[in-house]
Amino acid sequence: VKRERESESERERESKRDKDKATGRVAQLAMAINVGKANLVEQLELILSLRGSYPIVAIDTEFPGFIRDTPRNATEEERYNDVKHNVDNMHLIQLGVALLDEGGNTPWPGCCWQFNFSDFDPDVDASSPESIELLKQSGHDFQQNRRDGIDAQRCAYPVCVNIFCQPYSCKYITFHGPYDVAFVIKMITRAPLPNTLNEFSDLVRTIFGQIYDLKYISRFCCGLRRGAIGLVGLSRLLNFEPVGIRHQAAYDSLLIGALFNKMKQRRRNIVNDRSASVLYGIENRCVENRRTRRIDRRGWPYPRRQQHPSAAMGLAV
């Protein structure tokens, strides 16, 4: 009996070692590419070269929290007013991007980017102290961003132009997306967000075309608690082990892309007209506007064709 117990214990230890090794291999594979001012053009060129083969773009953002909280019972118009107030008065810290093909494959295992912006100064700019502390614990170095990050006034627009440049031949994926989408729209238009939710909804459809919010889509998938879960909770329900560091935008975008693929395997028709361009929290207005409002693509806020990253920043190509 003793020998049997020792044998079982040894098998358990070997199993644990194998699991630890496998987890370590996965964690090593997920290596985010940090993008700052020194390698911005190089990485944008790489992303452009991959977009044709990897038309699905998962996105996530990190920002300094909320300076105006939204009550649970707020109307959709009130929610949007709070989104506008927060986004208009805060600086984006990080934009995360992961590219996938229709089979859920990335260009190489663990491939993801995070664009670090230099505009946010925690000593001066509006922020939530709790959020700043959480971001610091997650490895954000605000002083390094100030020194080496991307100047949003000069470079955020070409970043967005070259990543979000073909909305009608690509799919964009987010999770609980109003803030992620709002920060991207702010960067593209280089202006405050629209005054009304209707105008914002129109811009979402114009700029992104096919964008899917996993939190909204999970409402229609069995066993996913009708969307009343966070990103990590969704990954647990889908039996997917996240890798990388939480609250780092690249790893979160990679997780969003992987969960999108898992949800497609569960339910093949999750990507359909019912869920396109519908963002969680303002979904009723999105659905209604898609049915009743036409969008005018003339004069939309960025070029229809891809621009070389250097040209977009006014540099010699």
C-alpha positions as CSV (number, residue, x, y, z in Angstrom):
1,V,0.0,0.0,0.0
2,K,2.8,2.3,0.9
3,R,4.6,1.7,-2.4
4,E,1.3,2.3,-4.3
5,R,0.9,5.7,-2.5
6,E,4.5,6.6,-3.2
7,S,3.9,5.7,-6.9
8,E,0.7,7.8,-7.0
9,S,2.5,10.7,-5.4
10,E,5.3,10.5,-7.9
11,R,2.8,10.4,-10.8
12,E,1.1,13.5,-9.3
13,R,4.5,15.3,-9.1
14,E,5.4,14.4,-12.6
15,S,2.0,15.6,-13.8
16,K,2.4,18.9,-12.0
17,R,5.9,19.3,-13.5
18,D,4.6,18.6,-17.0
19,K,1.8,21.1,-16.4
20,D,4.2,23.7,-15.1
21,K,6.4,23.2,-18.1
22,A,3.5,23.5,-20.5
23,T,2.3,26.6,-18.8
24,G,5.8,28.1,-18.9
25,R,6.0,27.4,-22.6
26,V,2.7,29.1,-23.3
27,A,3.7,32.1,-21.1
28,Q,7.0,32.4,-23.0
29,L,5.2,32.3,-26.3
30,A,3.0,35.3,-25.4
31,M,5.5,38.0,-25.8
32,A,4.0,41.5,-26.4
33,I,5.9,43.8,-28.7
34,N,6.1,47.1,-26.9
35,V,5.9,50.0,-29.3
36,G,7.3,53.5,-28.6
37,K,8.6,56.3,-30.6
38,A,11.8,54.5,-31.5
39,N,10.2,51.5,-33.2
40,L,6.8,52.9,-34.2
41,V,7.3,53.1,-38.0
42,E,9.0,49.7,-38.1
43,Q,6.1,48.0,-36.2
44,L,3.4,49.8,-38.2
45,E,5.1,48.5,-41.4
46,L,5.1,45.0,-40.0
47,I,1.4,45.2,-39.1
48,L,0.5,46.5,-42.5
49,S,2.4,43.7,-44.2
50,L,0.3,41.1,-42.1
51,R,-3.1,42.6,-42.4
52,G,-4.0,40.9,-45.7
53,S,-3.5,37.5,-44.2
54,Y,-4.9,38.3,-40.7
55,P,-8.0,40.4,-41.2
56,I,-9.4,40.0,-37.6
57,V,-8.1,42.7,-35.2
58,A,-8.7,42.3,-31.5
59,I,-8.3,45.5,-29.5
60,D,-8.0,46.7,-25.9
61,T,-7.1,49.9,-24.2
62,E,-5.7,51.0,-20.9
63,F,-6.6,54.4,-19.5
64,P,-6.4,56.2,-16.2
65,G,-9.8,54.9,-14.8
66,F,-13.0,56.9,-14.5
67,I,-13.4,60.5,-13.3
68,R,-17.1,60.2,-13.5
69,D,-18.8,56.9,-12.5
70,T,-21.9,55.6,-14.2
71,P,-24.8,54.3,-12.0
72,R,-26.1,50.8,-12.8
73,N,-29.6,52.1,-13.6
74,A,-28.3,54.8,-16.0
75,T,-30.0,55.1,-19.4
76,E,-28.0,54.5,-22.5
77,E,-27.8,58.2,-23.2
78,E,-26.5,58.8,-19.7
79,R,-23.9,56.1,-20.1
80,Y,-22.7,57.7,-23.3
81,N,-22.5,61.1,-21.6
82,D,-20.2,59.6,-19.0
83,V,-18.1,57.9,-21.7
84,K,-17.8,61.2,-23.5
85,H,-16.9,63.1,-20.3
86,N,-14.2,60.6,-19.3
87,V,-12.7,60.1,-22.7
88,D,-12.6,63.8,-23.6
89,N,-10.9,64.6,-20.3
90,M,-8.4,61.8,-20.1
91,H,-5.3,60.6,-22.0
92,L,-5.0,57.1,-23.4
93,I,-2.1,55.1,-21.8
94,Q,-1.9,52.0,-24.0
95,L,-3.5,50.5,-27.1
96,G,-3.3,46.7,-27.5
97,V,-3.7,44.9,-30.8
98,A,-3.7,41.3,-31.8
99,L,-4.1,40.0,-35.4
100,L,-5.9,36.8,-36.3
101,D,-7.0,34.9,-39.4
102,E,-10.4,33.3,-39.7
103,G,-9.1,30.1,-38.1
104,G,-8.1,32.0,-35.0
105,N,-4.3,31.8,-35.8
106,T,-2.0,34.6,-35.0
107,P,1.1,35.5,-37.2
108,W,3.2,33.6,-34.7
109,P,2.3,32.1,-31.3
110,G,1.6,34.8,-28.7
111,C,1.9,37.7,-31.3
112,C,0.5,41.0,-30.0
113,W,1.4,44.6,-29.8
114,Q,1.0,47.4,-27.3
115,F,1.4,51.0,-28.3
116,N,2.6,53.1,-25.3
117,F,1.6,56.8,-25.3
118,S,3.6,59.5,-23.6
119,D,0.8,62.1,-23.0
120,F,-0.4,60.9,-19.6
121,D,1.3,62.4,-16.6
122,P,0.0,60.9,-13.3
123,D,1.1,63.9,-11.4
124,V,-0.9,66.4,-13.4
125,D,-3.6,64.7,-15.5
126,A,-7.1,63.5,-14.5
127,S,-7.2,59.9,-13.2
128,S,-8.6,57.5,-10.7
129,P,-6.0,56.8,-7.9
130,E,-7.2,53.2,-7.6
131,S,-6.8,52.6,-11.3
132,I,-3.3,54.1,-11.4
133,E,-2.2,51.9,-8.5
134,L,-3.7,48.8,-10.3
135,L,-1.8,49.7,-13.5
136,K,1.4,50.2,-11.6
137,Q,1.0,46.8,-10.0
138,S,0.5,45.4,-13.5
139,G,3.9,46.7,-14.6
140,H,3.0,50.1,-16.2
141,D,5.9,52.5,-16.0
142,F,4.5,56.0,-16.5
143,Q,7.8,57.7,-16.4
144,Q,9.2,55.5,-19.1
145,N,6.1,56.1,-21.2
146,R,6.7,59.9,-20.8
147,R,10.3,59.4,-21.9
148,D,10.0,56.8,-24.7
149,G,6.3,56.6,-25.6
150,I,4.4,57.8,-28.6
151,D,3.3,61.5,-28.8
152,A,-0.4,61.1,-29.5
153,Q,-0.7,64.6,-30.9
154,R,1.7,63.7,-33.7
155,C,1.5,59.9,-34.0
156,A,-1.8,58.6,-32.7
157,Y,-3.6,59.5,-35.9
158,P,-1.3,57.5,-38.2
159,V,-1.3,54.6,-35.7
160,C,-5.1,54.5,-36.1
161,V,-5.1,55.1,-39.8
162,N,-2.8,52.2,-40.4
163,I,-4.4,49.8,-38.0
164,F,-8.1,50.7,-38.6
165,C,-7.8,51.5,-42.3
166,Q,-9.9,48.8,-44.0
167,P,-13.1,48.6,-41.9
168,Y,-15.2,46.9,-44.6
169,S,-12.9,44.0,-45.3
170,C,-11.9,43.4,-41.7
171,K,-13.5,42.4,-38.4
172,Y,-12.7,44.2,-35.2
173,I,-13.2,42.4,-31.8
174,T,-13.5,44.0,-28.4
175,F,-14.9,43.2,-24.9
176,H,-17.2,45.7,-23.3
177,G,-16.1,48.0,-26.0
178,P,-17.6,51.6,-25.6
179,Y,-14.4,53.0,-24.0
180,D,-12.0,51.1,-26.3
181,V,-13.9,52.3,-29.3
182,A,-14.3,55.8,-28.0
183,F,-10.6,56.3,-27.4
184,V,-9.8,55.1,-30.9
185,I,-12.4,57.4,-32.4
186,K,-11.0,60.3,-30.4
187,M,-7.5,59.6,-31.8
188,I,-8.7,59.2,-35.4
189,T,-10.8,62.4,-35.4
190,R,-8.4,64.3,-33.2
191,A,-11.5,65.9,-31.6
192,P,-13.8,65.5,-28.7
193,L,-16.4,62.7,-29.0
194,P,-19.7,63.6,-30.7
195,N,-22.3,65.3,-28.5
196,T,-25.0,62.6,-29.0
197,L,-25.2,58.9,-28.8
198,N,-26.7,58.7,-32.3
199,E,-23.7,60.5,-33.8
200,F,-21.3,58.2,-31.9
201,S,-23.1,55.1,-33.1
202,D,-22.9,56.4,-36.6
203,L,-19.1,56.9,-36.3
204,V,-18.7,53.4,-34.9
205,R,-20.3,51.9,-38.0
206,T,-18.5,54.3,-40.3
207,I,-15.0,53.7,-38.9
208,F,-15.1,50.1,-37.8
209,G,-17.7,48.5,-40.1
210,Q,-17.8,45.0,-38.6
211,I,-17.0,45.3,-34.9
212,Y,-18.1,42.7,-32.4
213,D,-18.3,43.1,-28.7
214,L,-17.8,39.7,-26.9
215,K,-19.6,40.8,-23.8
216,Y,-22.7,41.6,-25.9
217,I,-22.4,38.4,-28.0
218,S,-22.1,36.2,-24.8
219,R,-25.7,37.1,-24.0
220,F,-26.7,34.8,-26.8
221,C,-24.4,31.8,-26.0
222,C,-25.6,29.1,-23.6
223,G,-23.7,28.8,-20.4
224,L,-22.1,32.3,-20.5
225,R,-24.4,33.9,-17.9
226,R,-26.0,36.2,-20.4
227,G,-22.9,38.4,-20.5
228,A,-22.9,39.3,-16.8
229,I,-19.2,38.4,-16.4
230,G,-15.8,40.0,-16.9
231,L,-13.1,39.1,-19.4
232,V,-11.3,36.6,-17.0
233,G,-14.7,35.1,-16.0
234,L,-15.5,34.5,-19.6
235,S,-12.2,32.8,-20.1
236,R,-12.9,30.5,-17.2
237,L,-16.3,29.6,-18.5
238,L,-14.7,28.8,-21.9
239,N,-11.9,26.7,-20.2
240,F,-9.2,29.0,-21.6
241,E,-6.2,29.8,-19.5
242,P,-5.1,33.5,-20.0
243,V,-1.4,34.1,-20.5
244,G,0.7,37.3,-19.9
245,I,-0.1,40.1,-17.6
246,R,-3.6,41.3,-16.9
247,H,-4.2,45.0,-17.5
248,Q,-1.5,45.1,-20.1
249,A,-3.4,46.0,-23.3
250,A,-1.5,43.6,-25.6
251,Y,-2.2,40.5,-23.6
252,D,-5.8,41.5,-23.1
253,S,-6.2,41.9,-26.8
254,L,-4.7,38.5,-27.4
255,L,-7.1,37.0,-24.9
256,I,-10.0,38.7,-26.5
257,G,-9.0,37.3,-29.9
258,A,-8.6,33.8,-28.5
259,L,-12.0,33.9,-26.7
260,F,-13.6,35.1,-29.9
261,N,-12.3,32.0,-31.6
262,K,-13.5,29.7,-28.8
263,M,-16.9,31.3,-29.0
264,K,-17.0,30.7,-32.7
265,Q,-16.3,27.0,-32.1
266,R,-19.2,26.9,-29.7
267,R,-21.7,28.7,-31.9
268,R,-20.8,29.2,-35.5
269,N,-23.2,32.0,-36.2
270,I,-22.1,34.4,-33.5
271,V,-20.7,36.7,-36.2
272,N,-23.9,37.9,-37.9
273,D,-25.9,41.1,-38.6
274,R,-27.6,41.0,-35.2
275,S,-24.3,41.5,-33.4
276,A,-22.4,43.7,-35.8
277,S,-21.5,47.2,-34.6
278,V,-23.4,46.6,-31.3
279,L,-21.5,47.7,-28.1
280,Y,-22.5,46.4,-24.7
281,G,-24.1,49.0,-22.5
282,I,-25.5,51.0,-25.4
283,E,-26.8,48.0,-27.4
284,N,-30.4,49.1,-27.8
285,R,-29.5,52.4,-29.5
286,C,-26.9,50.6,-31.7
287,V,-29.5,48.1,-32.9
288,E,-32.1,50.8,-33.5
289,N,-29.7,53.1,-35.3
290,R,-28.5,50.3,-37.5
291,R,-32.1,49.7,-38.5
292,T,-33.2,53.3,-39.0
293,R,-30.2,55.5,-39.7
294,R,-28.1,55.5,-42.8
295,I,-24.5,56.5,-42.6
296,D,-22.8,58.8,-45.1
297,R,-19.3,57.5,-45.8
298,R,-18.3,60.6,-47.7
299,G,-16.0,62.7,-45.7
300,W,-15.5,60.1,-43.1
301,P,-12.7,61.0,-40.7
302,Y,-9.7,59.2,-42.2
303,P,-8.3,58.1,-45.6
304,R,-9.8,55.2,-47.4
305,R,-6.5,53.9,-48.5
306,Q,-3.5,52.7,-46.5
307,Q,-0.9,55.3,-45.9
308,H,2.8,54.5,-45.4
309,P,3.4,55.1,-41.7
310,S,6.2,57.6,-42.3
311,A,4.2,59.5,-44.8
312,A,1.3,59.7,-42.4
313,M,3.6,61.3,-39.8
314,G,5.0,63.8,-42.3
315,L,8.3,62.0,-42.5
316,A,10.3,61.1,-45.6
317,V,9.5,57.7,-47.0
